[in-house]
């Protein structure tokens, strides 16, 4: 046993062989993942994941000064779980003008841009948003358009994904967000978001982005009709993709919020959340970070998750529409000091970062 290795008191014998693999640096398989995600010995699972996170990042936990920008919620698709999208002209539909969009870059270090697949917007408009941000804020980290949107642009333009991403890269794009992944199970896709792309297309977009030097994230939408096996399989697919074409920065489990969708929630609250985060930290041995997204989890639970393998809280998030429309009650934005306090209270060392997880010292120019 190495000096800083925790002495674990296993209440679940199923965790012991998994721990042996983890501490000796062997890869976990689907059966190991299942043992982790279904264990009732959550404290021990948390200590395992915390130890692994600590080997990568010491006691550091990261956050960024950022803002979400959703230029439109008008979308041609109709995913069952989506509370965000509206039809053109429908009550609650919005389309921001150029200045409204660009205001989201003021005073922050990173902007996260996603929206609907608007029936009238051409690729040029989406490309122009990236170019405008880059022109007005040369140092801003620009994370924009999910794989669903990239694939939509390619279809609109009758061009390849590689060409679309190359244009966006040239316009100033730094990274792709992880959304649109949902759950890579075909069964779940057919039932909940049939019109959306599945694993084949999603992985093609992210593989191509990595090959072009564009970093990306990956999400998992959990706590609805998916099984534990499907959650673990989702993580294993991502691990294999990172082996093949490295470029992921963070994995972000997103707890499902039902809103008015009528889809049943299948999740045992906080226990389920930290168990999913810890399992991800242990399976995804080639992902730098697991993110505890405080907007969905609540600040308190996200702070707790920093002791279950998470190493990033996302950011201060000035404007956030998608999750709030689904009825989430988290505050609109956490100030920087509040982020630092939250991290310290969780026993970790707060590190303000940029889009690529480089620590930053200087305040953002207003
Ligand atoms: S999840 Fe995305 S693609 Fe599906 S309806 Fe909502 S905005 Fe459109």
Boltz pocket constraint, residues with backbone or C-beta under 6 A from the ligand:
constraints:
  - pocket:
      binder: B
      contacts: [[A, 73], [A, 75], [A, 76], [A, 77], [A, 78], [A, 79], [A, 82], [A, 83], [A, 84], [A, 85], [A, 115], [A, 116], [A, 117], [A, 148], [A, 196]]
      max_distance: 6.0
